[in-house]
Amino acid sequence: MKLLENKIALVTGATRGIGRGIAIKFAEHGCHVAFTYMSSESKAIELENELIQFGVKAKAYKADAADFSMAEKVIDEIVKEWGSVDILVNNAGITKDGLLMRMTEAQFDEVIRANLKSVFNYTKAAQKIMLKNRSGSIINISSVVGIKGNAGQSNYAASKAGIIGFTKSIALELGSRNIRCNAIAPGFIETEMTHALDQKVIDQWRQSIPLKRGGTPEDIANACLFLASDMSSYITGQCINVCGGMLT
Ligand code: NAP
């Protein structure tokens, strides 16, 4: 059964990892998918072609998620060309790790802008059409690190905790208009972001997880599919941990 037949979604940061997994899962379920990326031009074209194979429309936008006016432009263009945005997945994110002692102001600001301000930018831009439609599902990708903290990631943890507060507030603001807003907190998901880590650290992570493996982009995409579809029509303001039991 296709759960998102003829819906229109925007996924930010979809050329790699989790975002790419979400875009493919949505297309498998009949959803037209627009997506953004920062610099991976050839991967964006590759993904567009892959999505079209599912018989849906696909379009890539090169757009820094931290750029407020660019977010408005992207949403306006999708609405102009495809008529709506029914589902927004705020996935784009970066890390610039370091202990506070060594963290620069630029490292802090960059992560907050890319991870948290981006969520404000796209949610604000998308709410106009969702309010008009009296319908919408917004899914924000947070992290378990935003719930429990992590040494060496104070900037990242602050951005991800901020996303949860933002999500809950938007759920309260827009619930009466049938617009739902939820967050997902992935645990250790094996993507390019985590492959930058030492192999020994990756093995230690796997061993410390109750399900004894890192997660896959598809694990997160399945949770997104649920939150995007009518299967979750009575769920808003929640943060779902998809972490193999890291948080209990
Ligand atoms: P990833 O493999 O590094 O991919 C990041 C994606 O975001 C890429 O498509 C990248 O585009 C795009 N991107 C980065 N900065 C952007 C910006 N300013 N504007 C637009 N696009 C931007 O990351 P991932 O592991 O899939 O993570 C995806 C999300 O899940 C992030 O929010 C991350 O914090 C969160 N998360 C990940 C894990 C994990 O274990 N992997 C755990 C918890 C939460 P380019 O290819 O063009 O650079």
Residues whose N, C-alpha, C, O or C-beta is under 5 A from the ligand:
A	BS01	NAP	G13 A14 T15 R16 G17 I18 G19 T36 Y37 M38 S39 S40 A63 D64 A65 A66 N91 A92 G93 I94 A114 I141 S142 S143 P186 G187 F188 I189 T191 E192 M193 T194
